[in-house]
């Protein structure tokens, strides 16, 4: 954990006011974005973890300043506001700017819920069809909507269950993206593709978050528990690799350590959900995944072998900022730096 958080300090020195996205596996040099894209909250969250670890005022100031730069996303038309504005603020303790930003973002997300579709649409911020439901539009959004009070908790449940209706299809196969057509209704969308390992991980994380929020979990709790067991089985059954292929349809393709890190955090969260019967098994598997990531893929605080987009051959063996974040969050939970429910 110390190595990962020291790497965050080095990244901050390299990138300045820009947001790191992915880093070359050989040189370690980051590709950055000016506004943070959908990953900016993970960078802010990583800086907040470093601030907790060091207790230094300079680290806290850097995390606070980074979080403030996420404010432009509050009104952006994208369901990834959950990823950006929940993870960018959840670990900020009592930082007043982060608290105010999260409150604004929660109200904006609630206002964006489409009552007919029962969810916050994927949106138009990154181009392509607006009326999509995607697995990566659920994690973070559950917590963000729930932060808006009782109406937000009901909206969070609606958003989650509608995605589960669509993405967890028959036969146990996750279909990570769907498009709505006013005439034809919902139909599967080809991007991301079925077999995308992060799709399963994102959904598991969202369900784990819901089960740890009583106001959300009280809506169809039996279904949530059943879905959690089914999704967790894909990560815990005997013989399952601790680090999955980025695309299960490409057995000769790259792995994705970031999917494994997300799943480890999700399993730790499931293990602390009230009444979880498989808590010891989930916690043990999460620790095994984290151990494999550290022993087999971590180099000088850099989690390598993350796959941004296998289909486009984009950054397929790289360090990814969200991979670093979820690895650090899992290690922080194991070492007692933070409670797993904090983010």
Phi, psi and omega in degrees: 000319179300319179296317180296319183284332171291322176299323177300321178295318178294321178297317179300319179294325181285319191265341179062233182274001176272166183254127177288143180243297175212153185238143180299134183294335181271304185277335185078004183283137185271140160272131188237167173231155182281324185252350177105341183050210183279355185256000186299327180294330179289325176293315176299317179298321178295321177293325177292324176297318177297319179298321176296320185292315184272330185070012184275138179298325180294322178291321177295319179296321179295318178295318180297318180294320178296316179299319179300329181287354177274355189300330181297341182277351184303315183260007179291145181274081179200137175289346177287001170303333175297312178297319186286310193261344170279304183291336177283345184236341191295330183263012188276009179053236184256024178300118186295323179295317179294320180297317179292321179296317179297320179296315177298316182295322179297316179294321179294320178295319178298318179294336182275352180297128176273110186294332179285320179277338179078020181206168169274116183298157177305320172095177188253001189298332182248017179082175181079184181300142181277320187272068175249153167242120183233146182302327181278004173265006183256310181297146185083316179293328177299311179293321182294312178298317182298335179290351180270012177092194184304319176297322178293322178296319177295321178294320178299317178296317179299313180300314181294310185294326177295321176294322177294322175307317187273312193277333180259079186281186181295151177080006177075014181260127179280129172251105195283349183215139179223147178243139179261131175240130185302330181269324187255351183081208182278139175216148182300142180245143191278355184226117359289161185278156171299143185098356179290117188294328180290336177301312177298319183293316179299316181296318178299319179297317180296318179294320178298319177299317181296318182294339178265006177240103185306322181293336176267319185292337183290346177268111181057054183297323181298321179294316180301316180295320179294317179294320179300316179297318181293315180292320179294328180301326179295341181253349188239349183295147181304137179088351179287131179299143177291330176242116189276165167296145176297323179228111184295345176276358181235083184297341178262008183271183182286160171272176177222099179294334180292324176297319179296319180294319177299314182296322179298316178296319179299318180293322176298321179291318177301320183297336180259002178292140182305129175075013181292116184287332184259022185306313181299320180294318180294316181295320179297315181294320178301316180295322179296319178297313181298321178297317178297318179299317182291316185284328189250346188224358183261125180229114180051046178079005183253119175278105182268180178066029169273147183241112179291306182206102182293321183298326180262004182054042183254118175048062189270349178222040192254171167277127182244139186296325180285332173296315176301318183297310184289328173298312180298320180295317178297316179293323178297323177292318181293326183268356177087008177294325180213157173278142184297337179280357183289336182221000000 
